Amino acid sequence: MRPSELRGILAYTSKFRDKTFVLSIDSDVIAHPNFRNLILDISVLRSLSIDIVVVHGASYQIKSLSAALNVTPTNTDGMGVTDEATLRLSILAANQIAHEFLKTFSEADQRAAVTNAIIAHPSGIVSGSDQCWTGRVERVDTAYLQSLVEQGIIPVVPPLGFDGEGRTFRVNSDGVAQEVAGALKAAKLIYLTNNNGVVGAGSLSAQFAVSEAADYIKKHRAALAPDTVSKLEHGLAACRNGVNRAHLINGQQEEALLSEVFSNEGIGTMIYASDYEAIRKALKKDARPIVRLIKNSVQEGELIPRSEADIAAQIGDFFVFEIDRNIVGCVALHYYNGEPRTAELKCLFVSGGHENQGVGRKLMNFVEAKARQAGVENLLVLSTRTFNYFQQKGGFTDADIDLLPPERRAEYEANKRNSKVLHKKLR
């Protein structure tokens, strides 16, 4: 591991220390060769004082057992009717998975316990059909789970619920994970499945505020796999019930869990409930992160060179875009002496991991609003390679260099970049 990677992880440890993550692991992830690596990644989280509660599915193992025992299940995912034969398959599958968890956690020197923390009641009759042994979560025994966590034991919660009479019900693991995360007020609910959820805007990841997630599900339900819809809906419900973040990531991909947790870009889909992103005025301590952020763009000639001292001297012009307290974008708004009605939008940049997600437009709109509030009538932009973006997304139009204030024109002619001059009338 490079020192820079270690520093990146350490930036998150204080934020997540003593927080609870609920990991919902799909059954096909448990059967995948990467499962042992996933358990090692969970051990890494535990070593950083992050409390872990595991919920698991069983559909893959139910299907395998049904073929071996020549039994046809009425459902495999805890949705729909569960007859007695299917319930027996579900219990066999849960026992098989319990052994796999206990064995693999032992190999990783972690203590774990399979629990009966889900109190359930029958789903009853739905649309005229008796759901038999399909159950609904009535409550979660949080005191029991927390007592295990406090002893350094990882609770493993199967997709089975129990009532006060000792009856067992098959329950859907996505719903169980949502209920457990909400009851424990978990910082994160992470669904580990066989894909990264939603592919957003040409990137590997997508982030949704609660309202955005609800709209996305409504508009794209028909195009999404039912399993993805289920996790999005339950993740959304969890965020509405006190959970800060819900994630969908590919648990069959090596290091996916750590990459999602210890990166502000992530690799999967995230729904967030609390303040996840913010634009704020830059501080002097931000000068170095801004230099690192724009370094590649400067080397490629898209932005003019700026040293840390240069940015520190002009820090009053800068604003930064933060995601989970990490700077992923910046912009500057410069007012010209003697030209109170003219200002320039400068140094707009967004990290590669957050391109095509609207960050640049938010920064541009923010600066435009600031300029309007200050009474600016003419907002300028100078660009060599991204002028098309400002024209199409920001409504800027071509302008003559005579529009530049004298000090800016002198600088323009001296640097010989031949930037295209754009402007936007604000009044």
C-alpha positions in Angstrom: 0.0 0.0 0.0 1.3 3.4 -1.0 1.5 6.1 1.8 -1.0 8.2 -0.2 -3.5 5.3 0.0 -3.0 4.9 3.7 -3.5 8.7 4.2 -6.7 8.4 2.2 -8.0 5.6 4.5 -7.0 7.5 7.7 -9.1 10.5 6.6 -12.2 8.3 7.1 -11.3 6.5 10.3 -12.2 9.2 12.7 -15.5 9.7 10.9 -16.5 6.0 11.0 -14.9 4.9 14.4 -17.5 3.3 16.7 -20.2 3.7 14.0 -22.3 0.7 12.9 -22.4 -0.7 9.3 -25.1 -3.2 8.4 -23.9 -5.4 5.6 -26.5 -7.3 3.6 -24.8 -10.0 1.7 -26.6 -11.8 -1.1 -26.5 -15.5 -1.3 -24.7 -15.7 -4.6 -22.0 -13.5 -3.1 -21.6 -16.1 -0.3 -21.2 -18.8 -3.0 -18.7 -16.8 -5.0 -14.9 -17.3 -4.7 -14.5 -13.7 -3.6 -16.4 -14.4 -0.4 -13.2 -15.1 1.6 -11.7 -11.8 0.5 -14.9 -10.1 1.5 -14.6 -11.5 5.0 -11.0 -10.2 5.2 -12.3 -6.8 4.1 -14.8 -6.9 6.9 -11.9 -7.7 9.3 -10.2 -4.6 8.1 -13.3 -2.6 9.0 -13.4 -4.2 12.4 -9.8 -3.4 13.0 -10.7 0.3 12.5 -13.3 0.1 15.3 -16.2 0.0 13.0 -19.1 -2.2 14.3 -20.4 -4.7 11.8 -23.8 -6.5 11.7 -24.3 -9.0 8.8 -27.6 -9.9 7.2 -27.6 -12.5 4.5 -29.9 -13.9 1.8 -30.4 -17.6 0.9 -32.1 -17.8 -2.5 -29.0 -19.2 -4.3 -28.6 -22.0 -1.7 -32.4 -22.7 -1.7 -32.3 -23.2 -5.4 -29.3 -25.6 -5.1 -31.0 -27.6 -2.4 -34.3 -27.8 -4.2 -32.5 -29.3 -7.2 -30.6 -31.8 -5.0 -33.7 -32.8 -3.0 -36.1 -32.6 -6.0 -38.3 -30.1 -4.2 -39.9 -27.2 -6.1 -40.0 -24.1 -3.9 -42.9 -21.7 -4.0 -40.5 -18.8 -3.8 -36.8 -18.3 -3.1 -36.5 -14.7 -2.0 -39.0 -14.5 0.9 -41.6 -12.8 -1.3 -44.8 -14.5 -2.1 -46.2 -17.7 -0.7 -43.9 -19.9 1.4 -45.3 -23.5 1.8 -44.0 -26.0 4.4 -41.5 -27.6 1.9 -40.1 -24.2 1.0 -39.7 -23.3 4.6 -37.8 -26.5 5.3 -35.5 -25.6 2.4 -35.0 -22.1 3.8 -34.0 -23.5 7.2 -31.6 -25.9 5.6 -30.1 -23.2 3.4 -29.8 -20.8 6.4 -28.0 -23.5 8.4 -25.6 -24.2 5.6 -24.8 -20.5 5.2 -24.4 -20.1 9.0 -21.7 -22.7 9.0 -20.0 -21.0 6.1 -20.0 -17.7 7.9 -18.7 -19.1 11.2 -16.0 -21.1 9.5 -14.8 -18.2 7.3 -14.9 -15.7 10.1 -12.9 -18.1 12.2 -10.3 -18.3 9.5 -10.1 -14.5 9.7 -9.7 -14.6 13.5 -13.1 -12.9 14.0 -15.8 -14.0 16.4 -19.4 -14.2 15.1 -22.7 -15.5 16.3 -25.8 -16.5 14.3 -28.8 -14.8 15.9 -32.6 -15.0 16.3 -32.9 -11.3 16.6 -35.8 -10.9 14.1 -39.3 -11.1 15.7 -41.8 -11.8 12.9 -45.4 -12.4 12.3 -47.3 -14.0 9.4 -47.7 -11.9 6.3 -51.3 -13.2 6.3 -53.5 -13.1 3.3 -52.3 -10.8 0.4 -54.6 -10.2 -2.6 -56.7 -13.2 -1.5 -53.8 -15.6 -1.2 -52.6 -17.0 2.1 -48.8 -16.4 2.3 -48.5 -19.4 4.7 -44.9 -19.3 6.2 -43.9 -16.0 4.7 -43.4 -13.5 7.5 -43.0 -9.8 8.1 -40.6 -8.2 10.5 -42.5 -7.1 13.6 -39.4 -5.8 15.5 -35.6 -6.2 15.8 -34.1 -7.2 19.1 -31.6 -4.4 19.1 -30.5 -4.9 22.7 -29.4 -8.5 21.8 -27.5 -7.3 18.7 -25.8 -4.4 20.6 -24.7 -6.7 23.4 -23.0 -8.9 20.9 -21.3 -6.0 19.2 -20.1 -4.6 22.5 -18.4 -8.0 23.1 -16.6 -7.8 19.8 -18.9 -10.4 18.2 -20.2 -10.0 14.7 -24.0 -10.8 14.7 -25.1 -12.8 11.6 -28.8 -12.4 10.9 -30.4 -15.0 8.7 -33.5 -14.4 6.5 -35.7 -16.1 9.1 -38.0 -14.6 11.7 -39.5 -16.1 14.8 -42.6 -15.4 16.8 -43.3 -15.8 20.6 -44.7 -19.3 20.0 -41.4 -20.5 18.4 -42.7 -20.6 14.9 -40.3 -19.8 12.1 -41.1 -17.6 9.1 -39.2 -16.9 5.8 -38.5 -13.2 5.5 -36.9 -11.2 2.7 -33.3 -10.3 3.5 -33.5 -6.9 1.8 -36.3 -5.9 4.2 -34.5 -7.5 7.2 -31.4 -5.4 6.5 -33.5 -2.2 6.2 -35.2 -3.0 9.5 -31.9 -3.8 11.3 -30.1 -0.7 10.0 -33.0 1.5 11.0 -33.3 0.0 14.5 -29.6 0.3 15.1 -29.5 3.8 13.5 -26.6 2.6 11.4 -24.3 5.0 9.7 -24.4 2.8 6.5 -26.5 0.0 5.1 -24.5 -1.7 2.4 -26.1 -4.2 0.0 -23.4 -6.5 -1.4 -24.9 -8.1 -4.5 -23.7 -9.2 -8.0 -23.6 -5.7 -9.5 -23.0 -2.1 -8.6 -26.6 -1.1 -8.8 -27.3 1.9 -11.1 -24.8 3.0 -13.7 -25.0 6.8 -13.5 -24.3 9.2 -16.3 -21.5 7.3 -17.9 -19.6 6.6 -14.7 -19.3 3.5 -12.5 -21.2 5.0 -9.7 -24.3 7.0 -9.0 -25.3 9.1 -6.0 -28.9 10.0 -5.1 -30.4 12.2 -2.5 -33.5 10.6 -1.0 -35.8 12.7 -3.2 -33.7 12.0 -6.3 -33.7 8.2 -5.6 -37.5 8.2 -5.3 -37.9 9.9 -8.6 -35.3 7.6 -10.3 -37.1 4.5 -9.1 -40.4 5.8 -10.3 -39.1 6.7 -13.7 -36.9 3.6 -14.4 -38.6 0.8 -12.5 -39.4 -1.1 -15.7 -35.8 -1.0 -16.9 -34.3 -2.1 -13.7 -33.8 -5.7 -12.5 -36.4 -6.5 -9.7 -33.5 -7.3 -7.3 -32.0 -3.8 -7.9 -35.4 -2.2 -7.4 -35.9 -4.1 -4.1 -32.5 -2.9 -2.8 -33.1 0.7 -3.9 -36.5 0.8 -2.3 -35.3 -0.7 0.9 -32.2 1.5 1.0 -34.4 4.6 0.4 -36.7 3.5 3.3 -33.7 3.0 5.5 -32.4 6.6 4.8 -35.9 7.9 5.6 -35.6 6.1 8.9 -32.4 7.5 10.3 -29.7 5.7 8.3 -27.2 8.1 6.8 -26.2 6.2 3.7 -27.4 3.1 1.7 -25.1 1.6 -0.8 -25.4 -1.1 -3.6 -22.0 -2.6 -4.5 -20.7 -5.7 -6.3 -19.7 -8.1 -3.5 -18.2 -10.4 -6.1 -15.6 -7.8 -7.1 -12.4 -7.8 -5.1 -11.9 -5.0 -2.7 -15.3 -3.5 -3.7 -16.3 -3.0 0.0 -13.1 -1.1 0.9 -13.2 0.9 -2.3 -16.8 2.1 -1.6 -16.2 2.9 2.1 -12.8 4.6 1.8 -13.3 6.7 -1.3 -15.5 9.8 -1.8 -16.0 8.7 -5.4 -17.0 5.1 -4.6 -17.7 2.3 -7.2 -21.4 1.6 -6.6 -24.7 3.3 -6.0 -25.4 5.4 -3.0 -28.5 7.0 -1.5 -27.8 9.6 1.1 -30.1 11.2 3.7 -27.9 13.8 5.5 -25.9 16.7 4.1 -23.7 14.8 1.6 -22.5 17.6 -0.6 -22.0 21.3 0.0 -20.4 24.4 -1.7 -18.5 26.6 0.8 -16.0 29.4 0.7 -12.5 28.2 0.5 -10.1 28.5 3.5 -6.4 29.0 3.4 -5.9 25.4 4.5 -7.7 24.4 1.2 -4.9 25.8 -1.0 -2.9 22.6 -1.0 -5.9 20.3 -1.8 -6.9 22.7 -4.6 -3.4 22.5 -6.1 -3.6 18.7 -6.0 -7.1 18.7 -7.4 -6.2 20.8 -10.5 -2.7 19.5 -11.0 -3.5 17.2 -14.0 -5.6 19.9 -15.7 -2.8 22.4 -15.4 -0.3 19.9 -16.8 -2.6 19.4 -19.8 -2.9 23.1 -20.4 -6.6 23.4 -19.6 -6.0 25.7 -16.6 -3.3 28.2 -16.0 -0.5 27.2 -13.6 -1.2 28.2 -10.0 1.1 27.5 -7.1 -0.1 26.9 -3.5 1.1 30.4 -2.7 -0.8 31.8 -5.6 -4.1 30.2 -4.5 -3.5 31.1 -0.9 -3.1 34.7 -1.9 -6.3 34.6 -3.9 -8.2 32.3 -1.5 -10.9 34.9 -1.1 -12.0 34.3 -4.7 -12.3 30.5 -4.3 -15.2 28.2 -3.5 -15.0 24.5 -3.1 -17.4 21.6 -3.6 -17.3 19.0 -0.8 -18.6 15.5 -0.8 -18.4 13.9 2.7 -15.9 16.7 3.6 -13.6 15.9 0.7 -13.0 18.6 -1.9 -14.0 17.3 -5.4 -14.4 20.6 -7.2 -13.5 24.2 -7.1 -14.3 27.5 -8.8 -13.2 31.2 -8.3 -15.1 34.4 -8.7 -12.9 37.4 -9.2 -14.2 41.0 -9.0 -12.1 43.6 -10.9 -11.0 46.8 -9.2 -12.5 49.8 -10.9 -15.0 47.5 -12.7 -17.6 46.8 -10.1 -20.1 45.6 -12.7 -17.7 43.0 -14.2 -16.5 39.8 -12.7 -14.8 36.6 -14.0 -15.6 33.0 -13.3 -12.2 31.2 -13.1 -10.6 27.9 -12.3 -13.7 25.8 -12.6 -12.7 22.1 -12.1 -14.2 18.8 -11.0 -12.3 15.6 -10.2 -12.5 12.8 -12.7 -14.5 10.6 -10.4 -17.3 13.2 -10.2 -17.5 14.3 -13.8 -21.0 14.1 -15.5 -22.8 14.3 -12.2 -23.8 17.9 -12.3 -21.0 19.2 -9.9 -19.6 21.6 -12.5 -23.0 23.1 -13.3 -23.8 23.5 -9.6 -20.5 25.4 -9.1 -21.2 27.5 -12.2 -24.7 28.4 -11.0 -23.5 29.1 -7.5 -20.9 31.6 -8.8 -23.5 33.2 -11.1 -25.9 33.7 -8.2 -23.1 35.2 -6.1 -22.3 37.6 -8.9 -25.9 38.6 -9.3 -26.2 39.3 -5.6 -23.1 41.5 -5.8 -24.7 43.6 -8.6 -22.5 42.2 -11.4 -23.9 42.9 -14.9 -21.3 41.1 -17.0 -19.8 37.7 -16.1 -16.7 36.7 -18.0 -15.1 33.3 -18.7 -11.8 32.6 -20.5 -11.3 29.1 -21.8 -9.0 27.3 -24.2 -10.7 23.8 -24.3 -13.9 23.8 -22.4 -15.6 26.8 -23.9 -18.3 24.6 -25.5 -19.3 23.5 -21.9 -19.8 27.1 -20.8 -21.8 27.9 -24.0 -24.1 24.8 -23.8 -24.5 24.4 -20.0 -24.0 28.0 -18.8 -25.5 30.1 -21.6 -22.3 32.1 -22.2 -21.7 33.6 -25.6 -18.6 34.7 -27.5 -17.2 38.1 -26.7 -14.4 40.4 -28.0 -11.2 40.9 -25.9 -12.1 44.6 -25.7 -14.6 43.5 -23.1 -11.8 42.5 -20.7 -10.9 45.1 -18.0 -7.4 46.6 -18.7 -5.5 44.5 -16.1 -7.1 41.3 -17.4 -6.4 42.2 -21.0 -2.7 42.8 -20.2 -2.6 39.4 -18.5 -4.4 37.8 -21.5 -1.9 39.2 -24.0 1.1 38.3 -21.8 0.3 34.6 -21.3 -0.3 34.0 -25.1 -2.8 31.2 -24.4 -5.2 32.8 -26.9 -8.2 31.8 -24.7 -11.7 32.2 -26.1 -13.4 35.1 -24.3 -17.0 34.4 -23.3 -19.5 36.5 -21.4 -23.0 36.3 -19.9 -25.3 39.3 -19.3 -26.7 39.0 -15.8 -28.8 42.2 -15.9 
